[in-house]
């Protein structure tokens, strides 16, 4: 077993999940079974392999440049009006479970 | 009107020539949905008002003798992970049960600008996480070919609606196979283009480096028309590529004679159903008969694709789904006293089992002490998987494989075994990881009359070639 009860509780806290006792037991079983399968990646020697975070640094970019300069096409000026206006207050608040005219309302934040 | 044979061109031409109206087409589809969808479950929300307004606009154009745009009057469905202004968008999750987006997804806006009539939002696995559509928080979708079986996932509603003639085409999304696998299970065409080919703006994020929007259609030509409509740079998505969009439709009829098609033994190994093997081998013979040269290629890292995928996709998902906190949108638990209790209980109540499982796995893979062993390791293997394809594509123009190792399985068959479910994506996740395009076309049936899919994978930004091969196969 790679993952323990304690790990499940810790990771749930990191993920802002609580989980019932039953869910935690299921999670322990599933995570261990999935991670056991995932362990086959260790059969590969990747010490000299660069990590790949995305595929989009290969096409449509300026290949003569490095780093963010490659993606010059993707940047644009900040525009207040034009491409997309900011949402009006009432629209931005319309999907909130709790709000007044100006703000999202949440339970008090003083104690964790 | 016979909806069965209704393609994009047939629908548009009928409206243009005033043989029918966009309104009548929309009504005919709504009537069929009412009759059929009770047992299939493909739609989550109907957008009648929006559909009828658009239909009216198209009909007025036709009446004035104006040339209709390419999708003029064509009834379509949109997977419920794409934002639609004013129309409820749930991502198949209870946590977004009442979410009404204030803006449109770029792909949806482009479909409507091209004249499409949006009938409604298609059921899917919650946050597109699943391979059977059983993870929808609302109800499962059933396969129109056999109601005891799943339609595949996560774009199960999008595939089933096309298969059951409840929409001419639909948009789905593909992160690990979610367009191609359901297309294969339901006997329709499903196209995932190159990463960055289609803007993701307004697509509810699952795994940002893997998410794609694409069509499910009755024919390859229809898939090509939709891709031509939705592809291209969008300033609202910085990952949408600045690469010109060719005319995919015009390229369809170019001959495939002399084309080199790769076949990789890694896609014909353990776990592949005998009937699927036979159907795919027969399809490959047919392509050979059309003058294609079949070339053996090797994609040696294929057995590592599923573990790589489930680390990268879940890590990205755990980050993307942190936004559902019960504050700005999304449901909030009742009776909570503190902020952290509100976060935890809202998420506990709002997310389903598979979503929680993936958030947990992804959070674990990114957590201190495990990042190098899991997430970084997976990113490195992703490089190896991509290099496999680079190498193979030096020798061939496209690669042909089965889309899924089996035909549609039964509801409940894999729902208690997450790992068994993950393996349903074994032949599709590789293309998402490498960012290359792939299409699934129907290639026969099992003895039980269940559809089988042939997958054709192509080079980055070379959708034209896979569409051409798929079209040649379909027409032969």
Interface residues (C-beta under 8 A of the other chain):
Chain A: X3 X7 X8 X10 X11 X12 X14 X15 X16 X17 X18 X19 X20 X23 X26 X27 X30 X31 X33 X34 X35 X37 X38 X39 X40 X41 X42 X43 X44 X46 X49 X50 X51 X52 X53 X54 X55 X56 X58 X59 X60 X61 X71 X73 X74 X75 X76 X83 X84 X87 X91 X92 X94 X95 X96 X97 X98 X104 X106 X107 X108 X109 X111 X112
Chain B: X98 X99 X100 X102 X103 X194 X195 X196 X209 X233 X235 X236 X238 X239 X241 X242 X243 X301 X303 X304 X306 X307 X308 X310 X311 X318 X322 X325 X326 X327 X328 X329 X330 X331 X332 X336 X337 X338 X339 X340 X341 X342 X343 X344 X345 X347 X348 X351 X353 X356 X357 X359 X360 X361 X363 X364 X367 X374 X376 X377 X378 X379 X380 X381 X382 X383 X384 X386 X418 X419 X422 X434 X435 X460 X461
